[in-house]
Amino acid sequence: MPDPVDWPELAAWYDAKQGDDGDLWHRELIDPPLIRLVGDVRGRTVLDLACGNGYLARRFARAGGTVVGTDASAPVIELAKARERQAPLGIAYHVSDAGAMPMLASRSFDLVYSNMAPMDMPDVVAPFREVARLLRPGGRFVASICHPCFDVPGAGSWLWERKEFVTTISRRVGRYREPFDTTVPWRVPDRAEFSTRTWHRPLSWYVRELAQAGFAISAMEEPDGSEAFRSASPQGEGIHEVPLHLVFEARPFPAP
C-alpha cells in the first residue's frame, strides 16, 4: 500500500464523487438519519464542520438555514466556494482546523453537525470543545462516524456462513479497546489504489470525551440503508445485519 494521501490532494475527486446529493453510501445510508436528527433548520444558524464540498450545507441552506461551512482542506473549500458563486445560497465558507475556529463567535450557532469526519481527525477532543464554545444555550451537535464497535479499520471483516441452506452474516472485530491510527484503502475507477489516514477510538472513548467537553448523548442511530442501497452495495446485506456507521446527537449539559 502506498503512503496515505492527504485529503487536500483529493479535492477534485471528492467534489465529483459527492456532487450535490452525496454518493450512494451518503445519500442512501448515512445521510438520512443525520438529516432526521438535524431536523428543521428554518431560521436557525448552522455550522457544517468539516463540510467537504458543501453538498449538505447547500441542502440546509435551501431548507432555510443560515449556514457556515468549515474544512481544513483549502482546495475543497475553493470548490465549495465556486459552487456558491454559481448558485448563491448565502453560505460562508472558511478554511480552518476543526479544533480552532477563531473567526466564529462564541454562542453563535443553534446547531453544529459533522458528517463522517470525526474519525478522520487526529485530534477530536479540541473540536468537541470548540463545538461547545460555538453553540448557543439549547443548541445541539449532530455527527456521523464509522461505527467504533463494528468497523474497526484493518481489524474487522465479514463472515458469511452457509449451513443447511441458510446463510448467516456476522462481523468479526479485533483491537476494539485500543485507540490507534491506521490507513483505509480506496479503489476508484480510472486511478491507482490509494489510502487515507483514520483514527479508531472505542465507543466509550467518544462518550467520555463528549462528556468532558460538556455534552450528553441524547439520540443515536445505526443506519441500515434504503432498499436501493442494500440492492446496489455489495455490503448492503451485511450492513442490514450489522451496522458500520453511527449517527448521534449530543446536547450541552445545563449551565450550573
Buried (B, 14 or more C-beta within 10 A) or exposed (E): EEEBBEBBEBBEBBBEBBEEEBBBBBBBBBBBBBBEBBEEBEEBBBBBBBBBBBBBBBBBBEBEBBBBBBBBBEBBBEBBBEBBEEEEBEBBBBBBBBBEBEEBEEEBBBBBBBBBBBBBBEEBBBBBBBBBBBBBEEBBBBBBBBBBBBBBBBBBEBEEEEEEEEEEBEBEBEBBEEEEEBBBEBEEEEEEEBBBBBBBBBBEBBBEBBBEBBBEBEBEBBBBBBEEBBEEBEBBBBBBEBBBBBBBBBBBEEEE
